[in-house]
Amino acid sequence: MRSGSWARRGLFCLAAIAAVVAVSAAGASQTAKPSIVWLEQGAGNPYWEAQHKAAAEAGRRLGFRFKAVSGNLNPQDQANIMHQLVDQKPTVIMLNSIDPKAMAPALAYAKQKGVKALNMYGVDGKATASVTFDEIRTGRVAAKVTLGLLKQRYGSAKGEVAVLSGILGQPASDIRAKGFTDYMKKQSGVKVDAVQPTNWAADKASAAMQDFLVKFPNLAFVYTLSDTLALPAANIADRQSKLCTQQNNWKQNSSCVGFVSADGIFANQVKDGKFFATQLYSPEWSGFLFAQLASDLAAGKKVPKATMIDAFLVTPENATCSLKMINDMKSHMRTFPFGPSLQAIAKTKYHCPVLDSNM
């Protein structure tokens, strides 16, 4: 009797432990944080790294686990990695696609497996939702700024320009360049000499700029689709005494080349005079915003199929206050009030002139 009693007690204890474990597991599954993975194009780009840091901050505030993964700057690698990530069952994959065509089967696989995908820097109907800057607008604003500079230089809308783009076939690159070239082509006196892809790589931007200076001796301005391309290209021109700056422009050097850029990661170069303008994409602001949309997807909230956002024009007129905003986003990221638009933050919090409201 005694041994049977102990056996029954033992069975009861095991059953009780199993019940507690089951309840704990159920509770853990209910309270587990969503998992969000950012599948990047590659690694090592300071803009991307700043975005990932801001997305991680969004995760801290909003309650999701976050990690960033490189696509190795290779479309097929990125597609294979997407498949692997889907098999790990994250709640949402944030995708900065190198080649949308190459990613199509991977996005279909994610949908089949019930993994949500937020496509970034382009609109892709195969993703659960998309978020992108209005790239046509970005290119058009840059063209209008460049056109104004050409008029200052030559007295009318004429001259030669070239473009340093990113990756051929990537929407963020192709459409941004198209916004610029289409607007410029409407100006009969302006010639677009070349649109040169760089893979978003500084060394390729340098090599392309070296080539531009040889092939196009009358080149007046270069539009670069990223500050990370503009700075190395401007350094090449500077070494050959062919860089136009705000302090030493075409009046002092008739063969110099000026730079108008995008993304704003080196907006200090506008204040210092090396660039004539850039357009702020703010990796901190956009990284937080993109991750916030991914968090909404993870929570099952209604998210627009396509969200369009605007870059913010930075010129010498508003560079000082813009830099204050930019630096605050970096140094006070844990408390910065990331808002609905860069224009709204700049105007209301920093009293910056908004120069692109009607552009």
C-alpha positions in Angstrom: 0.0 0.0 0.0 2.8 2.4 1.0 4.7 1.9 -2.3 1.5 2.3 -4.3 0.7 5.5 -2.5 4.1 6.9 -3.3 3.7 5.9 -6.9 0.4 7.7 -7.1 1.9 10.7 -5.5 4.8 10.6 -8.0 2.4 10.4 -10.9 0.4 13.3 -9.5 3.5 15.5 -9.1 4.6 14.7 -12.7 1.2 15.6 -14.0 1.2 18.8 -12.0 4.7 19.7 -13.3 3.5 19.0 -16.9 0.5 21.2 -16.4 2.6 24.1 -15.1 5.0 23.7 -18.0 2.1 23.6 -20.5 0.5 26.7 -19.0 3.9 28.5 -18.9 4.5 27.6 -22.6 1.1 28.8 -23.5 1.6 32.0 -21.7 5.1 32.5 -23.2 3.7 31.9 -26.7 1.0 34.5 -26.0 3.4 37.1 -24.7 6.4 36.4 -27.0 7.6 39.4 -28.9 7.1 39.5 -32.7 10.2 38.9 -34.7 11.1 41.4 -37.4 14.1 40.8 -39.8 15.4 43.5 -42.1 16.9 41.8 -45.2 19.3 44.4 -46.5 21.0 44.6 -49.9 24.5 44.3 -48.4 26.6 45.4 -45.5 29.0 48.2 -44.6 27.0 51.1 -46.1 26.8 53.8 -43.3 23.2 54.8 -44.4 22.0 51.2 -44.1 23.7 50.8 -40.7 22.1 53.9 -39.3 18.7 52.7 -40.5 19.1 49.4 -38.8 20.0 51.1 -35.6 16.9 53.2 -35.7 14.8 50.1 -36.5 16.2 48.4 -33.4 15.2 51.5 -31.4 11.7 51.2 -32.8 11.8 47.6 -31.6 12.7 48.7 -28.1 9.9 51.2 -28.0 7.2 49.1 -29.7 8.1 45.7 -28.3 9.5 43.5 -31.1 12.8 41.6 -31.6 14.9 42.9 -34.5 17.9 41.9 -36.5 19.4 42.9 -39.9 20.7 40.4 -42.4 22.9 41.1 -45.5 21.9 40.1 -49.0 25.5 40.1 -50.0 24.9 42.6 -52.8 23.9 39.7 -55.0 20.3 39.2 -56.2 20.4 35.4 -56.2 22.1 35.4 -52.7 19.4 37.7 -51.4 16.6 35.5 -52.8 18.2 32.4 -51.2 18.6 34.1 -47.9 14.9 35.2 -48.1 13.9 31.6 -48.4 16.0 30.7 -45.4 14.5 33.5 -43.3 11.0 32.4 -44.2 11.8 28.9 -43.0 12.7 30.5 -39.6 9.2 31.9 -39.3 9.8 35.5 -38.4 6.6 37.6 -38.0 7.7 40.1 -40.7 10.5 40.4 -43.2 11.5 43.9 -44.2 13.0 43.7 -47.7 15.3 46.2 -49.4 15.4 44.3 -52.7 18.3 44.4 -55.1 16.3 43.1 -58.0 12.5 42.8 -57.6 12.4 40.2 -60.4 14.8 37.9 -58.7 12.9 38.3 -55.4 9.5 37.4 -56.9 9.7 33.6 -56.1 10.9 34.3 -52.6 8.0 36.7 -51.9 5.6 34.1 -53.2 7.2 31.6 -50.8 6.8 34.0 -47.9 3.1 34.4 -48.7 2.7 30.6 -49.0 4.3 30.1 -45.6 2.3 32.9 -43.9 5.2 35.2 -43.3 4.4 38.9 -43.9 6.8 41.0 -46.1 7.2 44.8 -46.1 8.9 45.8 -49.3 11.0 49.0 -49.0 12.2 51.5 -51.6 9.7 50.5 -54.2 6.1 49.2 -54.6 5.8 45.5 -55.1 2.3 44.0 -55.3 3.7 40.6 -54.3 4.6 41.9 -50.8 2.1 42.3 -48.0 2.7 46.1 -48.1 5.3 48.5 -49.5 6.8 51.8 -48.3 8.9 54.0 -50.5 10.1 57.5 -51.0 8.5 59.3 -53.9 11.5 58.8 -56.1 10.2 60.6 -59.1 9.7 63.7 -56.9 13.2 63.3 -55.5 14.7 63.3 -58.9 12.5 66.2 -60.1 13.4 68.4 -57.1 17.1 67.7 -57.7 16.6 68.6 -61.4 15.0 71.9 -60.5 17.8 72.8 -58.1 20.4 71.9 -60.7 18.6 73.9 -63.3 18.6 76.9 -61.1 22.4 76.5 -60.6 22.9 76.2 -64.3 21.0 79.4 -64.8 23.2 81.1 -62.3 26.3 79.7 -64.1 25.4 80.4 -67.7 22.5 82.9 -67.5 20.0 80.4 -69.0 19.0 76.8 -68.8 21.9 75.2 -70.6 25.0 73.1 -69.9 26.0 69.5 -69.4 25.1 67.2 -66.4 25.7 63.6 -65.5 24.2 61.1 -63.0 25.9 58.7 -60.6 23.2 56.1 -59.9 23.0 53.0 -57.7 22.1 49.5 -59.0 20.7 49.1 -62.5 17.2 47.5 -62.2 16.6 48.6 -58.6 13.5 50.8 -58.3 15.1 53.2 -55.8 17.9 53.9 -58.2 16.2 53.7 -61.6 13.1 55.8 -60.7 15.2 58.4 -58.8 17.4 58.8 -61.8 14.4 58.9 -64.1 12.8 61.8 -62.2 16.0 63.8 -62.8 16.7 62.9 -66.4 13.0 63.3 -67.5 12.8 66.8 -66.1 16.2 67.7 -67.6 15.3 66.4 -71.0 12.4 68.9 -71.1 15.0 71.6 -70.9 16.2 71.8 -74.6 19.5 73.5 -73.7 20.6 70.9 -71.0 22.4 67.7 -72.1 22.5 64.6 -69.9 25.9 63.2 -70.7 25.6 59.9 -68.8 23.8 57.8 -66.1 26.4 55.6 -64.6 25.5 52.8 -62.1 27.9 52.4 -59.2 26.4 49.5 -57.1 26.2 52.2 -54.3 29.9 51.7 -53.9 32.3 54.5 -53.1 35.2 53.1 -55.2 33.0 52.7 -58.3 31.7 56.3 -57.8 35.3 57.5 -57.7 36.2 55.5 -60.9 33.1 56.8 -62.7 33.9 60.4 -61.8 37.5 59.9 -63.1 36.0 58.7 -66.3 33.5 61.7 -66.5 36.3 64.2 -66.2 38.1 62.7 -69.1 35.1 62.1 -71.4 33.1 65.2 -70.6 35.4 68.3 -70.4 32.4 70.7 -70.3 30.6 68.8 -67.5 29.0 71.4 -65.2 27.1 69.4 -62.5 26.8 65.8 -61.3 23.6 64.5 -59.6 24.5 61.6 -57.3 21.7 59.4 -56.0 23.5 59.1 -52.6 25.8 61.3 -50.6 27.9 58.2 -50.1 28.6 58.5 -53.9 28.9 62.3 -54.0 31.7 62.6 -51.4 34.2 60.2 -53.1 33.3 61.6 -56.5 33.8 65.2 -55.3 37.1 64.2 -53.8 38.3 63.0 -57.2 37.2 66.3 -58.8 38.9 68.2 -56.0 42.2 66.4 -56.5 42.2 67.5 -60.1 41.3 71.1 -59.2 37.9 70.7 -60.9 35.6 70.9 -57.9 33.0 73.7 -57.7 32.2 74.7 -54.2 30.0 77.4 -52.8 33.1 79.4 -51.9 35.1 78.7 -55.1 32.6 78.2 -58.0 32.6 78.7 -61.7 33.4 82.4 -61.4 36.8 81.4 -60.1 37.2 78.2 -62.1 35.3 77.9 -65.4 36.0 74.2 -65.7 34.8 73.1 -62.3 32.0 70.5 -61.6 29.4 71.0 -58.9 27.5 68.3 -57.0 23.8 68.0 -56.1 22.9 64.8 -54.2 20.4 62.8 -52.3 19.9 60.9 -49.0 21.4 63.6 -46.8 23.8 61.4 -44.8 26.5 63.9 -45.4 24.3 67.0 -45.2 27.2 68.7 -43.4 28.9 69.0 -46.8 26.1 71.4 -47.8 26.8 73.6 -44.8 30.6 73.4 -45.5 30.1 74.2 -49.2 31.3 71.0 -50.9 27.7 70.1 -52.1 25.2 72.6 -53.4 22.3 70.6 -52.1 21.1 67.2 -50.9 17.8 65.7 -50.1 17.4 64.2 -46.6 16.1 60.7 -46.4 17.3 60.5 -42.8 18.3 56.9 -42.1 17.2 57.4 -38.5 13.7 58.8 -39.4 13.1 56.4 -42.3 14.5 53.4 -40.4 12.2 54.1 -37.5 9.2 54.7 -39.8 9.8 51.6 -41.9 10.1 49.5 -38.7 7.0 51.1 -37.2 5.0 50.0 -40.3 6.5 46.5 -40.0 5.4 46.5 -36.3 1.8 47.4 -37.4 1.9 44.5 -39.9 3.1 42.2 -37.1 0.3 43.3 -34.9 -2.3 42.6 -37.6 -3.2 46.3 -38.0 -4.5 47.7 -41.2 -1.5 49.0 -43.2 -1.9 50.7 -46.7 -0.8 48.6 -49.5 1.6 51.3 -50.5 2.9 54.2 -48.4 4.7 57.1 -50.1 6.9 59.5 -48.3 9.0 62.6 -49.2 12.6 63.5 -48.9 13.5 66.9 -47.4 15.5 69.4 -49.5 18.7 70.8 -47.8 20.4 73.8 -49.3 22.7 76.5 -47.8 19.5 78.4 -46.9 18.4 75.8 -44.3 21.5 73.7 -43.8 22.3 74.9 -40.2 18.9 74.1 -38.7 18.6 70.9 -40.8 21.9 69.7 -39.3 20.6 70.4 -35.8 17.6 68.1 -36.5 19.8 65.4 -38.1 22.3 65.5 -35.2 19.5 65.3 -32.6 18.1 62.2 -34.3 21.5 60.5 -34.0 22.5 61.6 -30.5 19.0 61.5 -28.9 17.6 58.5 -30.8 16.1 56.9 -27.6 13.9 60.0 -27.0 13.6 61.7 -30.4 9.9 62.3 -31.4 10.0 60.7 -34.8 7.0 62.3 -36.6 4.9 61.8 -39.7 7.1 63.8 -42.1 10.6 65.4 -42.2 9.0 68.6 -43.3 6.7 68.7 -40.3 9.5 68.0 -37.8 11.8 70.6 -39.5 9.2 73.3 -39.5 7.5 72.8 -36.1 10.5 71.7 -33.9 13.4 73.4 -35.6 11.8 76.3 -37.5 13.6 75.4 -40.7 12.5 76.8 -44.0 10.8 74.1 -46.0 12.1 74.8 -49.5 10.5 71.9 -51.4 6.8 72.3 -50.4 5.8 73.3 -53.9 8.4 71.2 -55.9 
